[in-house]
Amino acid sequence: MAHIDIIIGSTLGAAEYVAEHLAEQLQAQQHSTELHYQPDLNNLLASKGSDTLWLIVTSTHGAGQVPDNLQPFTQDLAQRQPQLADLRYAVVALGDSNYDTFCAGGRLLDQLMEQTGAQKVGERLEIDVTQHDIPEDAADIWFSEWNMLLN
């Protein structure tokens, strides 16, 4: 089974709840998970193994930025652009479709991960919080298909 580092960017808590919910789902499928509320690129790179996957779960803050707790990780990733061809990843983005920056934080991180050469597993999930009172429900639907891609 895979080891999944769940990298969380959250301002009001919704992305955090989705990340914790997905961690429970992954653990039920016998995967090991680690939640990173203050992710550090150096630590994540140092602990990366051959079966590691990064699951990035982030909301969008302000004028399309990632939340404050994810800013240092994002800036470090953009500046260093490590070569991560041996790493698999996925992105779950939360946003409000009333804004033109809908899910911009998740889209940015997806783009940065693509630039590292990392291998995307499945399509990015974009959760519109105006359409889902409980964002975890949208994550469940995505997870049921995405989980099959992990093997």
N, C-alpha and C positions, 0 to 999 in steps of 0.2 A: 504494500500500500504506500501511497505517497505521503510526504510531509508537506503540509501547506502552511506557509507563513501568511497570515492575514494582516495586511497593511491597511490601517484604518485612518481615514480623514473625516472628522466629524466636528460640527460646530454645535448643533442643537441636540445631538444624540441619535437621530434616526439612522445614520450610517453605522454607528456603533451597535445599535440593536440588530440591524441586518447582519453585520459581521458576526456578532455573537450567535445569532440564529444559524447562520451558515456553518459556523464552527461546530455547533451541535449536530447538524445534519451530516457533516463530514465525519465526525467522530462516530456517529451511528453506522457509517459505512466502513469503519475500521481504519480511517486515515488519522494521522496525528496532526494536530494543529497547534499553532502558537499565535496569539493575538498581539499585535504591535500597535499600541496606542500612541507612542512617540517613536515612530520607526527611525532607525539609524541605518543608512546605507552601508557603512563599514561593517556593522554587526551582522546585517543580513547577508552580505557577501561572504563574510568569514564563516558563517554557519551553513552556507548553501551546499547541499549535497546533490548527488546525481538524480535523486528522486524528489527534489524540492520543486514546489510550485509556489509562485507568489500570487495571492488573490488580493487585489487592491479594491477596497470598498470605500468610496468617498462621495461626499456631498460636494456641492459647489457653493462658494461663499462670496459675498460682495459682488464685484463686477466680473465674475467668472473665474475666480481663483480657487485653489484648493484651500481647505480650512487651515487655520494657523498651525495646528499640530502636525500637519503634513508638509508645510512649507519648506523646512530644512531638507527633508528627504527629497522633495521634488527639485529644489534648486541644486542639490548635490548630484542628483541623477542627470539633470540637464547639463551641468558644467562638466562633469567627469565622463559622461557617456561611456560607461564600462561596456565591454563586449560580453554579452550574456547569451550567446547562441545556444548554450547548453541548459538554459533555464526556460521553464514553461511558466506562463502567467495568464491571468484573466482579470477583467475589470468589471466591477459593478458600480454604476454611477447613479447618484440620486440628484434630482433637481426639480425645479418648478417650471413647467412649460409656459407660465405667464411671462417669463423672462427670456430675452434673446440669448442669454448665456446658459440656457438649459443644459445641464450635465457637462458644462465646459471643463470642470475640474477632472472628471473621469476621462473625458476625451483627450485632455492634455496628457494625462498619465499614460493612456493607451498609446498615444503618439510617441512619447518618450521611450516607452518600453519597446515599441517597434524599431526605433532608432538604435537600440542596443543590440538588435538582432535576436531578442528573445522570441520564443515560439508561443504564439497566442493559442490558447485552448478555447475554442468556441467563440461566439460573438459576444461583444460587450453588452451587458444588460444595462438599460437606461430606465430607471424607475421614476415616473412622474408622480411626485407626492400629492398633486392635486387630483389624481385619478385613483390613488391607492391610499385609503385611510390607514391601512396597516402595510407598510412597505415589505414586511417579511413575507406577505402572501405572494407578491410579485416575484420575490426571490425564490420562493418554493417552486413556482411554475418553471422558472429558468433552471433551477437546480436539478429538477427531475430529468431534464435532457442533458445538461452540462455534466452531471456526475458520470454519465456513461462514457464521456470522452476522456476521463481520467485514466482509464485502463490501457 
